[in-house]
């Protein structure tokens, strides 16, 4: 049924807030294999969900471990109990690039086509290149905002919860551009700061809370 969501969308009614009637749901035609087959499908889905939950738990533990290691090595970057010297971030940046958010297609960009990243490409704290929308042929791509390996991205716009997420691009396909909801921090060639350290610094929950 979920793979045929268009069947439900066809039943949308209302000039304002769209809704589906109970009668329409009741009359939907659905495939009905034998109960044993249904149980097998349900078991597979249940197993897949269990793996998904375990994977999420492992990622959460990894994030906790990363934060813990960072604190052990550098201390709390907000309180700075170890009295590390400080300087404005801008002194280490060549530029802060803004992106562009034209009206795009609803699907991710096909191979060889240009696309624009969605906010969800960064909000998890890891770069996800498939979170993008294809640029229509009517729009010319902007090569200067194409993202590349080594870029450090920071969300700048949306809800409080989604602002100030950061992600480092270890690898990416070509022809993907920044949206206007994401900054790219370009580190100066002579800067005395490591980009992965800066990513860890920005990802720290205390620093992110300050930015938010």
N, C-alpha and C positions, 0 to 999 in steps of 0.2 A: 504493500500500500504506500509506504514512504517513497518508493521509487516512482510511484505514479501520482505524485503530489498535484500534478496538473488536473487530475480528476476532481480534487477538492477545490482547487482554484476556480474551476469551471462553475462551481456552485456558489461562488461569492455573489452576494446581493447587497443592495443598499447604495444610495447616492453618496452618503457620507462615510461612516465607519462600515467597512465591509464585514459581512458575517455569513456563516453557513447555517442553514436551518437544520433542525433535528430530523425532519422528514427526508431531506436530501442525504444526510449521513445514513439514515436507516435504509434507503433504497440503493446505496452504492453496491455495485456488483464486485465481489472480491473472489479471487481464486481460492479454492478450498481443497487442498490435497488431503489424503487420509490423516487421521489424528496422529498415527505413529510418525509419519513424515513431518508433521507440524512439530512434534516433540523433538525430533532430531534437529530441526532448524533452530528451535528455541534453545537447545543445549549448546549448539555451536555459537549462537549469539551470546548466550550467558558466559561461555568460556572466553569469547573475545572481549566481553566487557570486563571480566575479571582480570585479563591481561592488561587491558587499558588502565584499570584502577591501580594495578601493581606498578605499571610504567610511570603513572603520574606520581605515585608515592616515592618511587626511586628518584624521579626528577626533583621532587620537593626535598628529599634527603640530600641530594647532590647540591642543591642551592644552599641548604643550611650549612653543609660542609664547606662550601666555597666561602660563604660569609664568615664562618668560624676561622678558617685559615687566614683570611684577610685580616681579621681582628687580631689574631695571634701575631702576625708578622708586622702589621703597621699600626695597630691600635685603632681606637674609634676615630674615624676621620672628621667627625663633627666636633667632638670634645678635644681631640688632639692632645691627649695627656702626655704624649712623648715629645711634645714641643717641636715637631717637625717644622722647618721653615715653610712659610706660606707665600703664595703669590697669586695674582688674578689669573684665572684660566685664560682670559683673552691674550695674555702675554705669550702663551704657548701655541696659539692658533693662527693659522694663515688666513682662515675665513670661517664663517658660519653660513653655510649654503641653505637657502630656502628652496622648496620644490614648487610643483605646479600640479593642479588638480583639474584637468579638463574633464568633460563628460565622456566617460569611457563605456565600453561594452561590459556586460555583466560577467563574462567568462574570463578566466586567466588568459594571458597572451600565449598564442601558439608559438611553436619553435620558429625563430626567425622574425617574429613580429615584436613590435615595441609594446611595452606595458608600463603602467604606473602602479607603484606599490600601494597597498592598502595599509592603514594604521596597524592592522593585525600582523603585518610582516615584522613588527618590532615589539608589540605590547607584551609578548611572553617573556621578553628578555633575551631571546635567541632570534637570529635572523631567519625568516622563512620566506624564501624567494617565490614560492607558489602563491603567496597571498598578494596577488596583483590583479589588475584589470587591463584588458587589451585596449590599446589606443586605437581609435577608429582611423580609417584611411584618410578621412577628411582633415585630420590634424597632423602637423609636422612635428616630429620628435625634437626634443631639446637635448642635444648631445652633452651639453655642459652639466646637466644634472643626472646623467646616467650613473648609477651606483656601481662601485668596483670593489674588489677584494681590498681589505685594509681600511675601508670606510667605517666611521663610527657614527651611528644614527641615534637620534634622540627625539622622542615624540614631544610635540610642542602644543598640541591643540586637541581637545575633545573633553571628556568628563574628567573630573579630578582624579579618579582612580586610574585612568589610562595615560595621563600626562606624566612626562619625565621618565618613561621607560626607555631603556637604551639597549642597543645591540651592536655587536661588532661583526662585520662581514668577513668571514674567513674565506668564503668562496661564493660565487653567484653566477648565474647565467648572464649573458649579455642582453642589452636593450631593455633594461628596467630603469625607470626614473623615479626620483623623489616626488612624493606628493607635497602639497603645501602644509600638511599636518606634521611633517617630520623635518627636523634640522639634520644637516650633515656637518659634523665638527671636523674641520681639516687642520691637522696638526702641522705646525711649521717644520720645515726640514731641519732646522737647527735647534728645535725645542728640546729641553732637558726633561722630557716626559715620555714614558712608554705608552703607546695607545691601549694596550691590554690592561695596564695598570689604571689608566684613566677610565676605561670601561668598568673595571671593578669598583673604582671610586664612585662613579656615577650610579652604579647599580646598588650600592650600599643603601639600605632602607632609610638611614638617617639623612644622607645626602639627598636621596630622592624626595623625602618628605619636605626638606627645605625648598627644593625646586618646585614642588607642588604648591 
